[in-house]
């Protein structure tokens, strides 16, 4: 067994290689390094310590169970994407539950929700996906790298041979377009998802 300080000094790539053979020690080091960021993000959106802890647990469980973890390019980016997706899932479920609860309290049954409301609640991600597909190719690529792969502006700039300022500008324009595109959708889920996109 290697001493603690030796394993703490392993590179991210080395830790991922050890994780690939189910090295619990390497997992603990990664957990200690990245848990604060995962927890902080989950707590900021959920505003619930219990929910944030649940999301942290699920995020790192997925890291532990990941296939070929040694192929992960950036642990931070990988965890950021998983955290965002799990938080979005929790947010959609919570809003749906509250919508149904409010309907019942107003002496309406869940079936009283209009077809349009149900479609909005169920197909929020499809609305966002359609909007993203309308972005110009380069802007769509930059948006994908930032949001779906979790890369930072500097990393995207290096991958696309663009300046960080250009990448940032494309992201600002993409977000502005998404806000404008979805302004016609008054469903609360969509509006909150747009806000969440801005916070990532």
C-alpha positions in Angstrom: 0.0 0.0 0.0 1.4 3.3 -1.1 1.6 6.1 1.5 -1.2 8.7 1.4 0.9 11.6 0.2 2.2 9.6 -2.8 -1.3 8.9 -4.0 -2.5 12.4 -3.3 0.2 13.5 -5.7 -0.9 11.2 -8.6 -2.0 13.0 -11.7 -5.6 12.9 -12.8 -4.8 10.5 -15.6 -3.0 8.1 -13.2 -6.0 8.2 -10.8 -8.4 7.4 -13.6 -6.2 4.5 -14.7 -6.3 3.1 -11.2 -10.1 3.7 -11.1 -10.3 1.5 -14.1 -9.2 -1.4 -12.0 -11.6 -0.5 -9.2 -8.9 1.1 -7.0 -11.0 2.5 -4.1 -8.1 4.6 -2.9 -7.9 6.4 -6.2 -11.7 6.9 -6.1 -11.4 8.5 -2.6 -8.8 10.9 -3.8 -11.0 12.0 -6.8 -14.0 12.3 -4.4 -12.1 14.5 -2.0 -10.8 16.7 -4.9 -14.1 17.3 -6.7 -16.9 16.8 -4.2 -16.9 20.5 -3.1 -17.6 21.7 -6.6 -20.3 19.1 -7.3 -22.0 19.8 -3.9 -21.8 23.6 -4.3 -23.5 23.5 -7.7 -26.2 21.0 -6.7 -26.9 23.1 -3.6 -27.1 26.4 -5.5 -29.8 25.0 -7.7 -31.8 22.8 -5.3 -31.3 24.9 -2.2 -31.6 21.7 -0.3 -28.8 20.1 1.6 -30.5 16.7 1.4 -31.0 16.9 -2.3 -27.5 18.2 -2.9 -26.1 15.3 -0.9 -28.2 12.8 -2.9 -27.0 14.3 -6.2 -23.3 14.1 -5.0 -23.8 10.5 -4.2 -25.3 9.7 -7.6 -22.7 11.6 -9.5 -19.8 9.8 -7.9 -21.5 6.5 -8.1 -21.7 7.0 -11.9 -18.0 7.9 -11.9 -17.2 4.7 -10.0 -19.3 2.6 -12.3 -18.1 4.3 -15.5 -16.7 2.1 -18.3 -13.1 2.9 -19.2 -12.7 5.8 -16.9 -9.1 6.2 -18.1 -10.6 7.6 -21.3 -12.1 10.6 -19.5 -10.3 13.7 -20.7 -11.2 15.9 -17.8 -12.8 14.7 -14.5 -14.1 18.1 -13.7 -15.8 18.5 -17.0 -17.2 14.9 -16.8 -18.6 15.5 -13.3 -20.0 18.9 -14.3 -22.0 17.4 -17.1 -23.4 14.5 -14.9 -24.2 17.0 -12.1 -26.0 19.3 -14.6 -28.1 16.5 -16.0 -29.1 15.1 -12.6 -30.0 18.5 -11.4 -32.1 19.2 -14.5 -33.8 15.9 -13.9 -34.5 16.8 -10.3 -35.7 20.2 -11.3 -38.1 18.9 -13.9 -39.5 16.3 -11.5 -39.9 18.9 -8.7 -41.7 21.4 -10.9 -44.0 18.7 -12.3 -44.9 17.6 -8.7 -45.6 21.1 -7.6 -47.7 21.8 -10.7 -49.9 18.8 -10.0 -50.0 19.6 -6.3 -51.2 23.1 -7.0 -53.8 21.9 -9.4 -55.2 19.5 -6.8 -55.2 22.3 -4.1 -57.2 24.4 -6.5 -59.8 21.6 -6.5 -58.8 20.5 -10.0 -57.6 17.0 -10.7 -54.3 16.3 -12.5 -56.3 15.5 -15.6 -57.5 19.1 -15.7 -54.1 20.2 -16.8 -54.3 21.2 -20.4 -52.7 19.2 -23.1 -50.4 22.1 -23.8 -49.2 22.1 -20.2 -48.5 18.4 -20.2 -46.6 18.7 -23.5 -44.5 21.5 -22.1 -43.7 19.6 -18.9 -42.9 16.4 -20.8 -41.0 17.8 -23.8 -38.9 20.6 -22.3 -35.7 19.1 -23.4 -37.0 18.6 -26.9 -37.8 22.3 -27.1 -34.2 23.2 -26.1 -32.8 20.7 -28.5 -34.8 22.2 -31.4 -33.5 25.6 -30.5 -29.9 24.4 -30.3 -30.2 22.9 -33.8 -31.1 26.3 -35.2 -27.8 27.8 -34.1 -25.2 28.4 -36.8 -22.8 25.3 -37.0 -19.8 26.9 -35.3 -21.9 28.4 -32.6 -23.7 25.1 -32.1 -20.4 23.3 -31.8 -19.1 25.7 -29.2 -22.3 25.5 -27.3 -22.0 21.7 -27.3 -18.4 21.7 -26.1 -19.2 24.1 -23.3 -22.5 22.7 -22.1 -22.5 19.0 -23.1 -18.9 18.2 -22.7 -18.4 20.7 -19.9 -15.3 22.3 -21.3 -14.1 25.8 -20.2 -13.7 28.7 -22.7 -9.9 28.2 -22.8 -10.3 24.5 -23.6 -12.8 25.2 -26.3 -10.6 27.9 -27.8 -7.7 25.4 -28.0 -9.8 22.7 -29.6 -11.4 25.1 -32.2 -8.4 27.3 -32.8 -10.4 30.4 -31.8 -9.6 33.0 -29.2 -11.3 32.8 -25.8 -13.0 36.1 -26.5 -14.5 34.6 -29.7 -15.7 31.5 -27.9 -17.2 33.7 -25.1 -19.0 35.9 -27.7 -20.4 32.8 -29.5 -21.7 31.5 -26.1 -23.3 34.8 -25.3 -25.0 35.0 -28.7 -26.2 31.4 -28.3 -27.7 32.0 -24.9 -29.4 35.2 -26.2 -30.9 33.3 -29.1 -32.1 30.5 -26.8 -33.8 33.0 -24.5 -35.5 34.7 -27.4 -36.5 31.4 -29.0 -38.1 30.1 -25.9 -39.7 33.3 -24.7 -42.9 32.2 -26.4 -43.0 29.1 -24.2 -44.4 30.3 -20.9 -44.0 27.1 -19.1 -42.0 27.5 -15.9 -39.9 24.5 -16.6 -38.5 26.0 -19.8 -37.8 29.3 -18.2 -35.9 27.7 -15.3 -33.9 25.6 -17.7 -32.9 28.7 -19.6 -31.7 30.2 -16.3 -29.9 27.0 -15.5 -28.1 27.0 -18.8 -26.8 30.5 -18.0 -25.4 29.4 -14.6 -23.3 26.5 -15.9 
